[in-house]
Amino acid sequence: MPSRTITVDSASWDVYPSGRITQYDRDEFALVFVRGTGTDREVRVTRYSPQGARSREQSLAEMSEAELRRLFEFSQPSFTSPEAGYAP
């Protein structure tokens, strides 16, 4: 699965497309932001409507770092999201 890395407030976050498919198949995708490992791992999730490609992987590849940072600002903690299994 392709990934990207962005920096937000001096912290490095890996960004992955979610594997979860919603009823909006190609009109809405989720991104998972991950920072750290093990018990220090933090996961955040956001959904977005792609403006270009209708493939999760290609849509992620087409986004600029600024667009990813903007989506990060709207992301929610993992315990609020089925994409992250509602895990803390």
SEKOLGU-748364 format. One record per residue (C-alpha): residue number from 1; residue in three letters; x, y, z. Coordinates in nm, 2 decimals. Each point is the difference from the previous one (the first is absolute). Example, Ala and Ser with C-alpha at 12.3 -4.5 7.8 and 13.67 -1.06 7.14 Angstrom:
<atoms>
atom resi=1 | resn=ALA | x=1.23 | y=-0.45 | z=0.78
atom resi=2 | resn=SER | x=0.14 | y=0.34 | z=-0.07
</atoms>
This chain:
<atoms>
atom resi=1 | resn=MET | x=0.00 | y=0.00 | z=0.00
atom resi=2 | resn=PRO | x=0.15 | y=0.34 | z=-0.09
atom resi=3 | resn=SER | x=0.07 | y=0.25 | z=0.27
atom resi=4 | resn=ARG | x=0.11 | y=0.36 | z=0.03
atom resi=5 | resn=THR | x=0.17 | y=0.18 | z=0.29
atom resi=6 | resn=ILE | x=-0.08 | y=0.35 | z=0.11
atom resi=7 | resn=THR | x=0.12 | y=0.22 | z=0.28
atom resi=8 | resn=VAL | x=-0.24 | y=0.18 | z=0.23
atom resi=9 | resn=ASP | x=0.12 | y=0.21 | z=0.29
atom resi=10 | resn=SER | x=0.35 | y=-0.16 | z=-0.02
atom resi=11 | resn=ALA | x=-0.15 | y=-0.35 | z=0.02
atom resi=12 | resn=SER | x=0.03 | y=-0.25 | z=-0.29
atom resi=13 | resn=TRP | x=-0.32 | y=-0.18 | z=-0.10
atom resi=14 | resn=ASP | x=-0.04 | y=-0.29 | z=-0.24
atom resi=15 | resn=VAL | x=-0.31 | y=0.02 | z=-0.22
atom resi=16 | resn=TYR | x=-0.18 | y=-0.30 | z=-0.14
atom resi=17 | resn=PRO | x=-0.32 | y=-0.05 | z=-0.19
atom resi=18 | resn=SER | x=-0.25 | y=-0.20 | z=0.21
atom resi=19 | resn=GLY | x=-0.09 | y=-0.34 | z=-0.12
atom resi=20 | resn=ARG | x=-0.36 | y=0.05 | z=0.11
atom resi=21 | resn=ILE | x=-0.25 | y=0.05 | z=-0.27
atom resi=22 | resn=THR | x=-0.31 | y=0.20 | z=0.07
atom resi=23 | resn=GLN | x=-0.33 | y=0.01 | z=-0.19
atom resi=24 | resn=TYR | x=0.14 | y=0.29 | z=-0.19
atom resi=25 | resn=ASP | x=0.25 | y=-0.23 | z=-0.17
atom resi=26 | resn=ARG | x=0.19 | y=0.25 | z=-0.22
atom resi=27 | resn=ASP | x=-0.14 | y=0.33 | z=0.13
atom resi=28 | resn=GLU | x=0.14 | y=-0.01 | z=0.35
atom resi=29 | resn=PHE | x=0.33 | y=-0.14 | z=0.14
atom resi=30 | resn=ALA | x=0.16 | y=-0.01 | z=0.34
atom resi=31 | resn=LEU | x=0.36 | y=0.08 | z=0.09
atom resi=32 | resn=VAL | x=0.18 | y=-0.14 | z=0.30
atom resi=33 | resn=PHE | x=0.27 | y=0.22 | z=0.17
atom resi=34 | resn=VAL | x=0.25 | y=-0.20 | z=0.22
atom resi=35 | resn=ARG | x=0.27 | y=0.14 | z=0.22
atom resi=36 | resn=GLY | x=0.23 | y=-0.21 | z=0.22
atom resi=37 | resn=THR | x=0.01 | y=-0.37 | z=0.08
atom resi=38 | resn=GLY | x=-0.12 | y=-0.24 | z=0.27
atom resi=39 | resn=THR | x=-0.17 | y=0.15 | z=0.30
atom resi=40 | resn=ASP | x=0.11 | y=0.35 | z=-0.11
atom resi=41 | resn=ARG | x=-0.18 | y=-0.04 | z=-0.34
atom resi=42 | resn=GLU | x=-0.26 | y=0.26 | z=-0.08
atom resi=43 | resn=VAL | x=-0.26 | y=-0.05 | z=-0.28
atom resi=44 | resn=ARG | x=-0.23 | y=0.26 | z=-0.15
atom resi=45 | resn=VAL | x=-0.26 | y=-0.05 | z=-0.28
atom resi=46 | resn=THR | x=-0.17 | y=0.23 | z=-0.24
atom resi=47 | resn=ARG | x=-0.23 | y=-0.04 | z=-0.31
atom resi=48 | resn=TYR | x=0.01 | y=0.20 | z=-0.32
atom resi=49 | resn=SER | x=-0.15 | y=0.02 | z=-0.34
atom resi=50 | resn=PRO | x=0.27 | y=-0.04 | z=-0.27
atom resi=51 | resn=GLN | x=0.02 | y=0.29 | z=-0.25
atom resi=52 | resn=GLY | x=0.19 | y=-0.19 | z=-0.27
atom resi=53 | resn=ALA | x=0.06 | y=-0.38 | z=-0.02
atom resi=54 | resn=ARG | x=-0.26 | y=-0.23 | z=0.14
atom resi=55 | resn=SER | x=0.25 | y=-0.25 | z=0.13
atom resi=56 | resn=ARG | x=0.10 | y=0.02 | z=0.36
atom resi=57 | resn=GLU | x=0.37 | y=-0.05 | z=-0.07
atom resi=58 | resn=GLN | x=0.02 | y=0.24 | z=-0.30
atom resi=59 | resn=SER | x=-0.21 | y=0.26 | z=0.18
atom resi=60 | resn=LEU | x=0.25 | y=-0.01 | z=0.29
atom resi=61 | resn=ALA | x=0.30 | y=0.03 | z=-0.24
atom resi=62 | resn=GLU | x=-0.16 | y=0.30 | z=-0.17
atom resi=63 | resn=MET | x=-0.05 | y=0.20 | z=0.32
atom resi=64 | resn=SER | x=0.25 | y=0.27 | z=0.09
atom resi=65 | resn=GLU | x=0.15 | y=0.01 | z=0.35
atom resi=66 | resn=ALA | x=-0.20 | y=0.31 | z=0.08
atom resi=67 | resn=GLU | x=-0.32 | y=-0.18 | z=-0.09
atom resi=68 | resn=LEU | x=0.10 | y=-0.29 | z=0.22
atom resi=69 | resn=ARG | x=0.08 | y=0.24 | z=0.29
atom resi=70 | resn=ARG | x=-0.35 | y=0.16 | z=-0.04
atom resi=71 | resn=LEU | x=-0.17 | y=-0.34 | z=0.01
atom resi=72 | resn=PHE | x=0.21 | y=-0.08 | z=0.31
atom resi=73 | resn=GLU | x=-0.15 | y=0.31 | z=0.17
atom resi=74 | resn=PHE | x=-0.34 | y=-0.16 | z=-0.04
atom resi=75 | resn=SER | x=0.10 | y=-0.35 | z=0.11
atom resi=76 | resn=GLN | x=-0.14 | y=-0.17 | z=0.30
atom resi=77 | resn=PRO | x=0.15 | y=-0.23 | z=0.26
atom resi=78 | resn=SER | x=0.00 | y=-0.37 | z=-0.08
atom resi=79 | resn=PHE | x=-0.26 | y=-0.09 | z=0.27
atom resi=80 | resn=THR | x=-0.26 | y=0.19 | z=-0.20
atom resi=81 | resn=SER | x=0.05 | y=-0.19 | z=-0.32
atom resi=82 | resn=PRO | x=-0.10 | y=-0.34 | z=-0.14
atom resi=83 | resn=GLU | x=0.30 | y=0.03 | z=-0.24
atom resi=84 | resn=ALA | x=0.23 | y=-0.03 | z=0.31
atom resi=85 | resn=GLY | x=-0.22 | y=-0.26 | z=0.17
atom resi=86 | resn=TYR | x=-0.10 | y=0.26 | z=0.27
atom resi=87 | resn=ALA | x=0.33 | y=-0.08 | z=0.17
atom resi=88 | resn=PRO | x=0.16 | y=0.26 | z=0.23
</atoms>
